[in-house]
Amino acid sequence: MKIECEQPYCNYIEVLQRDAEKTIYRMNCGDGDGIMVCYPVFDGVELYYNDFQAFRCSEPGNRPGSNFLEINHCRKGRYECCFGKNHFAYLSEGDLAITGWDFPCEASRFPLGYYNGIEILIDIAHAQEHLSCVLEGIEIDLDRLRQKLSGNEGCFVLRSTKEIEHIFDELYHVDPRVQKGYFRIKVLELLLFLSITPFESGRDRRRYLSARQACVVEQIHDVLTQNLDQNITLEALSKRFDIGMTTMKNCFRAVYGKPINTWRREYRLHVGARMLRETDKSVLEIANSVGYENPSKFADAFRKQLGVPPLEYRKNNWRFGAFRLPGVET
């Protein structure tokens, strides 16, 4: 059985390719797009490889039903999802999230401007019937798995562990000759792992923010990115947005994965890299525009961060590729 999930996204996706083995979608996110490659695994179970170059992700207004489980593993980037009006969950590299469609994600975004990972979508009723007769001795209760989410506001985030890495790392390097069977083995392994995992013990409060905290972090991000040539202190940000210093630091790190000053320093340098690629401005002009009064200090910091001096990067940037900008489209 194919899970009918295209209709809710009909205004955002197009089918690029469809055959017996897979379906490839392109999703229009407004400020970028994403590629989703879908493979049927079992009756009622689909596996997606997701690769997004965008900051926001479209969420459907109407889902096909609430009797679904969605499991996401983040390989690269970061993912933010809003459940209800006051609950924001964050997924960073190596993390695993389990959500139920009876607690729909109302809005989502990719704070770093890119995201790569695996999604497993399960139609509980159809999948349970099929899984029950796959192998003797395998006991997977999908309804019980969904019920475990009820005490976690519909979303449970497991921080990166060796067990999670073992399950998913191999899914990113599958020999096409054994793909279908391998998908089935790994999905069963994952569901068995989740069935014995107590959702309460792995909960990390740093992965969750209130609506106000998420809003403040986004405002701080905007101030920092729109005023790169200015020296803005943490004390000034804390006072301006009426948020405690420790809370501000923790919330920003929950969203962007790094301390504020570290993130901003790297951001400035990567914006400088983009300007070197896309403009004819001098190193002095670029240094000044991203907050460095001394071009030598900019060049030294650039070399330490990106591995080459600015002028060499400009001359040979095709060798280095377009570096990811944390929070900026490249």
Residue pairs with C-beta under 8 A, 6 or more apart in sequence:
1 43
1 44
1 123
1 126
2 40
2 46
3 44
3 46
3 64
3 68
3 121
3 123
4 64
5 63
5 64
5 121
6 13
6 15
6 25
7 62
7 64
8 60
8 61
8 62
8 63
8 64
9 27
9 58
9 60
11 58
12 27
12 28
12 29
12 58
13 25
13 26
13 27
13 28
13 36
14 25
14 26
14 28
15 23
15 24
15 25
16 24
16 25
16 26
16 35
17 23
17 24
18 24
21 39
21 179
21 180
22 37
22 38
22 39
23 37
23 38
24 35
24 36
24 37
24 38
25 35
25 36
25 37
25 38
26 33
26 34
26 35
26 36
27 33
27 34
27 35
27 36
27 52
27 57
27 58
28 58
29 52
29 54
29 55
29 56
29 57
29 58
30 54
30 56
30 58
31 54
31 55
31 56
31 329
32 52
32 53
32 54
32 55
32 113
32 329
33 52
33 53
33 54
34 50
34 51
34 52
34 53
34 54
34 57
34 115
35 50
35 51
35 52
36 48
36 49
36 50
36 51
36 119
37 48
37 49
38 46
38 47
38 48
39 46
39 47
39 48
39 179
39 180
39 183
40 46
41 47
41 120
41 180
41 183
41 184
41 187
42 127
42 130
42 131
42 134
42 184
42 187
43 126
43 127
43 129
43 130
44 122
44 123
44 124
44 125
44 126
44 127
44 128
44 129
44 130
45 120
45 121
45 122
45 123
45 127
45 130
45 187
46 120
46 121
47 118
47 119
47 120
47 121
47 171
47 183
47 187
48 118
48 119
48 120
48 121
49 118
50 115
50 116
50 117
50 118
50 119
51 115
51 116
52 77
52 110
52 114
52 115
52 116
53 113
53 114
53 329
54 110
54 113
54 114
55 109
55 110
55 111
55 113
55 329
56 108
56 109
56 110
57 108
57 109
57 110
59 104
59 105
59 106
59 107
59 108
63 101
63 104
65 101
65 123
66 100
66 101
66 102
67 101
67 102
67 123
67 124
67 125
68 100
68 101
68 121
68 122
68 123
68 124
69 98
69 99
69 100
69 101
69 121
69 122
69 124
69 142
69 145
69 146
70 98
70 99
70 100
70 101
70 119
70 120
70 121
70 122
71 96
71 97
71 98
71 99
71 119
71 120
71 121
71 122
71 190
71 194
72 79
72 91
72 96
72 97
72 99
72 117
72 118
72 119
72 120
73 95
73 96
73 117
73 118
73 119
73 164
73 168
74 91
74 92
74 93
74 94
74 95
74 96
74 97
74 115
74 116
74 117
75 93
75 94
75 116
75 117
75 118
75 168
75 172
76 93
76 114
76 115
76 116
76 117
77 93
77 110
77 112
77 113
77 114
77 115
77 116
77 117
78 90
78 91
78 92
78 93
78 110
78 111
78 112
78 115
78 255
78 256
78 257
79 90
79 91
79 97
79 108
79 109
79 110
79 115
79 117
80 88
80 89
80 90
80 91
80 108
80 109
80 110
80 111
80 214
80 255
81 88
81 89
81 91
81 97
81 99
81 105
81 107
81 108
81 155
82 88
82 105
82 106
82 107
82 108
82 211
82 214
83 89
83 99
83 103
83 104
83 105
83 106
83 153
83 154
83 155
84 103
84 106
84 153
85 211
86 210
86 211
87 153
87 155
87 208
87 210
87 211
88 208
88 209
88 210
88 211
88 213
88 214
89 97
89 155
89 157
89 207
89 208
90 157
90 207
90 208
90 209
90 254
90 255
91 97
91 157
91 207
92 160
92 207
92 257
93 160
93 257
94 159
94 160
94 164
94 165
95 157
95 158
95 159
95 160
95 164
95 207
96 157
96 158
96 160
96 164
96 168
97 155
97 156
97 157
97 158
98 145
98 149
98 155
98 156
98 158
98 194
98 199
99 105
99 149
99 154
99 155
99 156
100 146
100 149
100 154
102 146
102 154
103 149
103 153
103 154
103 155
105 155
111 221
111 255
111 256
111 327
112 256
112 257
112 324
112 326
112 327
113 324
113 325
113 326
113 327
113 328
113 329
113 330
114 324
118 168
118 171
118 172
120 187
120 190
122 142
124 142
124 143
124 146
127 142
128 140
128 141
128 142
128 143
131 138
131 140
131 142
131 188
131 191
134 184
134 188
135 188
138 188
138 192
139 195
140 188
140 191
140 192
140 195
141 195
142 191
144 195
145 191
145 194
145 195
148 156
148 199
149 155
149 156
149 199
151 199
151 200
152 199
152 200
152 203
156 199
156 202
156 203
157 202
157 203
157 204
157 207
157 208
158 164
158 197
158 202
159 202
159 204
159 207
163 193
167 186
167 189
167 190
167 193
168 186
170 182
170 186
171 182
171 183
171 186
174 182
174 183
175 182
206 250
206 253
206 254
207 254
208 254
209 217
209 251
209 254
209 255
213 243
213 247
213 251
214 251
214 255
216 241
216 243
216 248
216 251
217 251
217 252
217 254
217 255
217 256
218 255
219 241
220 237
220 241
220 248
220 252
220 260
221 252
221 255
221 256
221 327
223 232
223 237
223 240
224 232
224 260
224 264
224 267
225 267
225 327
225 328
228 267
228 268
228 271
228 289
228 290
228 291
229 288
229 289
229 290
229 291
230 291
231 291
234 245
234 248
234 249
234 260
234 261
235 245
237 248
237 260
238 244
238 245
238 248
241 248
243 251
248 260
249 259
249 260
252 259
252 260
252 263
253 259
253 260
256 263
256 326
256 327
257 263
258 266
258 326
263 326
265 301
266 305
266 326
267 325
267 326
267 327
267 328
268 290
268 291
268 292
269 290
269 301
269 302
269 305
269 306
270 305
270 306
270 323
270 324
270 325
270 326
270 328
271 290
271 325
271 328
272 286
272 287
272 290
272 298
272 302
272 310
273 302
273 306
273 313
273 317
273 323
273 325
274 322
274 325
274 328
274 330
275 281
275 286
275 289
275 290
276 286
276 310
276 313
276 314
276 317
277 314
277 317
277 322
279 286
281 289
283 295
283 298
283 299
283 310
283 311
284 295
286 298
286 310
287 293
287 294
287 295
287 297
287 298
287 299
290 298
292 298
292 301
298 310
299 309
299 310
302 309
302 310
302 313
303 309
303 310
306 313
306 320
306 323
307 320
308 316
308 320
313 320
322 330
323 330
324 330
